Amino acid sequence: MAKAPVVEEGQFRHAIKVAAVTGQTPARDASLLCVLYGTGMTATELAQLEVADLLDEGGGYRRESLMRPACPPRSTWWRVIRCSGALLRV
């Protein structure tokens, strides 16, 4: 049986390094990769996020938020170290 394709940790680190030094908005690009990889979200799910999905009323980061109604029902955890750091860089 064929092994499912997986992104190895070294491949991910390399992709972040490349994104961080190329393109017109390298910090944004690297941060988007970190968030997508760290949460398992799709690009469509990420595009549907609103600020209130990430920040609470006091301006702090939420620990968890629910996906938009158009997406499959599941929680997103923002406290993954890789996600938190990426969001702070943008």
Order of alpha helices (4+ residues) and beta strands (2+ residues): alpha-alpha-alpha-alpha-beta-beta-alpha
